[in-house]
Amino acid sequence: MEGSGIKTQVTPSRMKSRSVVFLSLFLAIVTVKRAMAADGVAPGRVIVKFTDSLSASAADLLAAGQPFASALTDSSHSLDQLNQALQVSAAQEVFFSQHGMSTSAARAAFQAQLDAAKVGFPRRTARIPLDTPPPPDLTNIYRLSIPADQDPFITCAWYQSDRHVVWCQPDYVITADFVPNDPYYSSSGSWGQPYADLWGCSDERGRPSRYVGDAR
């Protein structure tokens, strides 16, 4: 090494050792990518449901660069440490927008939407069996952005070990095997409504809805 008075000799064995390390890292990345493709997992993101201990929007916190500890009831830094270690860059609500809301306010607003739907469709509401369990709580569920070459299964294992997380899963990709031959699938306004007849089966662009068939 020039200018330092120290001479570093790169031996063939050292070069071989470095090559093995680099090759191992390359193969690990390729293996992760192939595994994600085989499992139908979208790279670069995971889906996380936080507990009520997170009292503010995770999307808002990350966008503003604010620590999660400031919005946790126990002021813990564990989620901040995970976010930093796992290189989380952004978050987006999956089902219900909580922008500018506390978790309790978001849950109340979500319940208000459900109640309004029942009032708006009384005949459908009357057909609901009395023993039907309440709908799942879809607040505090976010899609977190992570590096594309990072293993989402390992990422979720770390998040699920934290007491502020209810569950974490990779973002599985679901594709339609075929387009149904139902004549109402691509029609709209058949009953005078200003939207698609089978509005729940597709999104605003006419693609199969991501909510259809969701097991959660």
Secondary structure by P-SEA (a helix, b strand, c coil): cccccbbbbbcaaaaaaaaaaaaaaaaaaaaaaaaaaaacccccbbbbbbcccccccaaaaaaaccccccccccccaaaaaaaaaaccccccccccccccccaaaaaaaaaaaaaaaaaacaaaaaaccccccccccccccccccccccccaaaaaaaaaacccccccccbbbbbbcccccccccccccccccccccccccccccccccccccccc
